[in-house]
Amino acid sequence: MHPVTRIVRGTIVLFPLLFLAIFFVYPLAAILRLSLAPEGVPALQPVWEAARSGAVWRILWFTTWQALASTALTMALGLPLAAIFARYTFPGKSALRALTTIPFVMPTVVVGAAFTTLIGPTGIINNWLRGGLGLAEPPIQLMNTIWIILLAHAFYNVSVVVRTVGGFWEALNPALGEAGQVLGAHGLRLFRTVTLPLLMPSITAAGMLVFLFCFTSFGVILILGGLRFATLEVEIYRQAVNLFNLPVAAFLSLLQMVITFAVMAVYTRVQARASLPLEMRPRAHAPCHSGKLLHRIVVGALLLVMVLLLVAPLLALAWRSFTLGGHFTLDYYRELAVNRRQSAFFAPPVTAIRNSLIYASAATLLSLLLGVSGAYVLARPRTLATAILDPLFLLPLGTSAVTLGLGYIVAMGAWRTSLWLVPVAHTMIATPFVVRTFLPALRSLDPHLREAAAVLGAGPLRTWWEVDMPVLRRALLVSAAFAFTISLGEFGATLLINRPDRPTMPMVIYRALGQPGMLNYGQALAMSTILMVVCMVALLLIERFRLPGEEF
């Protein structure tokens, strides 16, 4: 093997492993050490006392059942939509499929602000109902209730079901169903005996992924539910920041990690089953049926409800940012550039846009370096090493951002206030998406092209640049857009480790929502709208350059 090739391959393997070891494994190990040995020697008494606390188990119970309820609601909304996109063709299908992805790329603080604007006590719907019915009190009282949390989680995660299940369903070869019909299965029986068993691995995988997202939810619950509905994630933040009780926060993080890692282990096995070779058909050739008149009416009604549910909160957010106060105004956008408090620890909100762009740019670069390197490692022939590394690269997806931020507080010492730590945390959160986006494109490369380039005298770097990159460029752009969007909206870890004088856009939105006065609320809406528009632009890039076979 050429020495340059050996060096390049060694670097590709070592770089992601070293990065994961330092900025993922080590912080989590620090949490484990703080939980089990707070004084430097093994001591299980603090763990035992925390485990005996009824409050801990009440929080765990609420975290679990709200995640299960949110998952059930998300699946109930997502599976019919997945069936529609898999079985029917209609005008604007691609645009509507992209529309379902918009909530998934929205930062949690924006989702929280959108629901507050739409159905909050002074939201658009309550104001209309009060004015139309002459009521003194808002008729819809969902804020700080479990119902708005469940609705927001379903709004946020329905695209996971549509993308995962719908994409798999659409690619199923219709010959499988036709064979079932020949054997006498029709209608519901055909679905129950043929289609559903084939879909179950993808349905289960989507459900487990939604459960993980809801189990580790932070921004939605903190903004819409408040401390009254404290989950493990919210309680970790409260213990670490408000009470500075790091041992208890570490124990809660350990408890959360055990559960999420167990779910992730099952998820990777289920996902592997969903990836078993089947006789599939490309989506472009998948049969779509217009159906009978009744079917068209049902499909149209479901699509209309979907559009209203997914678009209404975001449109309400944008509209209210210009009309808060009863008339059209740009004042709240202008106020983003004003520093009214003149404090050393407060910056004009517009600086948060600059900070977020800087952090997101750095995180995007790091995520691409880490994720692309990891994808090249996983794309090699399957061995025991790649079988171990595959779930390892996916683990940050199942680790809560707040837990990761707490790990940095515990493990990094004086470095925990360093500005470079924020993009590093964002990198760890975004890298699984880069790997999962880039890996299918990498596996689709024809190895004969590389061999032909080598025969013609091209070295490894030239082969990569002239053979791989023209094919992988689209996947690289999609990966970059995902990483940039995720970093731009990251909230949980940033709230723990970022310095107050370097706020990001989600931090400014959260602070403004927590302050009284129309000016603060208007600034939160304006900043949320800007962040929403940036995320939508990134989504358009993702949809424009997405490759077939990608789930997200």
C-alpha positions, 0 to 999 in steps of 0.5 A: 500500500502506498505510504500516502494512502496508509496515512490518509486511511489512518487519519480517517479512522483515528480522527473521529474516534479521538474526537468522540473519545475526548468530547463524548465518552470522556464527559459522560464518564465524568458524569458517571464518576461524579455520580458514583464517586463524588469525593474521588473514591467509590461511594454509593450512598449519594446514589442510594439516597437519590434512588430512594427519593420519591421525587426522582421516580415521579419525574422519571415516570412523567418523563416516560409516560409523556414520551409514550403518549407523545409517541402514540399521538405522533404515530396516529398522525404520521402513519395515515400521512405516510400511507397517503404519500406512499400510495397516492399521487396528487399535485404538489406531492413533493412540496407537501412532503417537504412541508412535513419536514419543516417542523423537524428542522425548527428549533424547539424555542421557535416551536414553543414561541409558535404555539404560544402565539397561536393558542396561548392566552393572548394568542391569535385563536383566543383573541379571535374567539374572545372578540367573536363570542364576547368572552372575558377569558380566553376559551382555550386554556392549553398553556402549562398543560400536558396537552400542549406538550403532546401537541408540540411533540407530535408537530415536531416529530411527525416528519420522522414517521412520514420519512421513515415509514412512508419512504420504505412503504413507497419503495415496496415492490407491488408484486408482493401485494399482487402475490397476496391477492392471487392467494386470496388476500384483499383489502384489510386482510392483505394489509394485515398479512402482507404489508404490515409485517413488511412495514413493522420494522420501519414502524418500530424504528420510527416509533423508538426514534420519536420516543427518544426525541420526546424522552429527551425533550427540553425546550418544548417542555421548559417553554410550554409546560414550565417547571410544573412538568419537569422531565429528567432533562428539565430537572437536570438543568434545574439541579445543575444551573439553578441549585448547582447540585451537580451530584444529583444532576449527574445521577439524573443524567446517569439514569437518563443515559442508561434508558436512552442507551438501552433504547438506542441499542434496541433501535439499532437492531430494529433498524438493521432488520428494516434494512434487510434486503427486500425486493424494492422498487425505486420511488420514481417508479413506485405505483401510485393510485388515484383511488375512488372518489371517496378515497380522494375526498379522504386523502384531500381532507387529511392533507388539508388537516396536515397543512393546517396543523403544520403551517398554522403555528408558523404562520401565526408566529410570522404574522404576529411578529409584524402585527403585535400591538394591533397594527403592522410594524417593523419596530420589533425587528428594529429593536433587535439592534438596540441595547437598552440595558447597557450591561456588560453581560447583555448584548443587543439581540442582533449580536446573537444572530452573529454569534449563532452564525459563527457557532453554526459555521464552525460546527458545520465544518467540524461536523463535516470533517467528523461525519464524513470521516466516520462515514468512510469508516462505516462504508468499508466491508462489514467487520466486527470493528465496523459493527461496533463503530456503527452504533457508536457514531449514532450514540450522540443522537440518543444522548440529551443535549443537556446531559452533554452540556453537564458533562462538559461542565463537570469534565472540562474545568476552566475550559467550560467557559471557552467559546470553542466548546459551544461549536464542539457541543453542536458538532456532537449533536449534528454529527449523527445526521451527517453520517446518516446523510452521507453514508448512503451516497458513499455506499452507492459509489461504484468501486470500479470507478476508483479502480479505473482511476488508480489504473490511470495513475491517479493517487488517492487524493486525486481519485477522491477529488475527481471521482468521489466528489462529483458524485458526493457533492450533493450529499455533502451539501445536504449534510452541511445544511443539516449540521448548520440548521441543527447548530443554529437552533441548538438550545439545551447544551448551549444554555448550560455552557455558553457565556451570558455575554455571547448569547445565541438566537435560541437563548435570546428568544428564551430570555425574551419570552421569560420577561414581561412586557410587549417589547420583550415578547415582540423581540422574541417573535421577531427573532423566532421568525428570523430563525424560522426563515433561515431554517426553511432556507436550509430545508429547501437546500436539503430537499433540492439536493437530497439523494434517493434513499435518505430518510431525513 
